[in-house]
Amino acid sequence: MGSGPLKESAMSTLKINPTERRCRGLIGVGGIGSGQFFALRGNATLGREESRGGHFIDRRDYCKLHIIAHYVKRLLGPDFDVTPIGFVGDDLPGAALIQEMTEVGFRLDHIRKLAGVSTLFSFCFVYPDGSGGNLTTDDSACARLTGTDVFKAEKEFKRLRDKGVLVAVPEVSLEARAAALELATQYGLFRATSFTAGEIVTPEARKLIRQTDFLAINLNEAAAFCELEEGAPAEWIVKQTFEKISGLQPRIWVAITGGAAGSWCWDGKVQWHLPVCPVEVAGTSGAGDAFFAGFIAGWVAGLDPNEAQELANLNASLSVTSVHTIHPGIDRGALRKLADDRRCEISRHVQMLLEDDR
């Protein structure tokens, strides 16, 4: 079965075999929670003191770590180990999330329920054109995760020594992520991070970037990092960001997502751009996390950065065709069908990954 036009790759072979992957498993630190979607009237950006009408809509919302870990697990299969570290509240949303993570196949040894604290919650607002944003609670169970809590899971890092990947993303403290990065560095895990626009300008975040192998951010976060004014051209933001981040960590890989403008990647030497696949957009929430997950899954499977970006692009493109923050139907077969239907240009190794049914 074909999967769109093929591109030549620098890699000569790729076997999608669990014993030959770069990693055996993923450890994750970041947001685990749920939320609700609210449809605003009118496409004008909501003003600081504005009151505007709208209504709740039936969309399932999830937080960053859950989204990323879900897609990585779905793309790499049941034999790939996914271990999140974090807290949920001892409430109905927390119980529902634990049930869903169990069904997908996560290892939940380091997920705890906290009594008297609510599960992380996001209030997501959506404009009629499909764009939007979210407001997230900062006093939830996730906010209680400390570096000490992360160090209690050291045995998981040791178990995956030199054969694991760490995902350290927002909605938990920078302190908790710093502890995870310290352990990942000690035990030789591949280190993948992201930061909010508010975090990335801090000295603490810049210190963590120096311990990062792969950084994924969006254009807004990149502009904040470079202290550029709103409305600066995308290409200028990208160029400045890659140069500035390379000054902190010369060997880092960086991906910047720009919504409909596509994505840009940097491997420490070369910058390249990939447009999005043309799809009918149902909702954009979670697309950046879907891209992040696709890149990580591609890297684990043995793809080079260019090819991992292709897989990330497919995953993000398909994710926005669902109204839910996690597209419930995404797996390798669904990405293969998207590549076929939209005639997406992909490399031979991405096609091989998508056609492997194991």
Secondary structure, DSSP 8 states (H G I E B T S, - for coil): ---SSEE--S-S-----TTTSS-SEEEEES--EEEEEEEESSSS---TT----EEEEEEEEE-HHHHHHHHHHHHH-TTSEEEEEEEEESSHHHHHHHHHHHHHT---TTEEEETT---EEEEEEE-TTS-EEEEE-SSSSGGG--HHHHHTTHHHHHHTTTSEEEEE-SSS-HHHHHHHHHHHHHTT-EEEE---HHHHTSHHHHHHHTT-SEEEEEHHHHHHHHT--TT--HHHHHHHHHHHHHHH-TT-EEEEE-GGG-EEEE-SS-EEEE-------S--TTHHHHHHHHHHHHHHTT--HHHHHHHHHHHHHHHTTSSSSS-TT-SHHHHHHHHHHHT--EEHHHHHHHH---
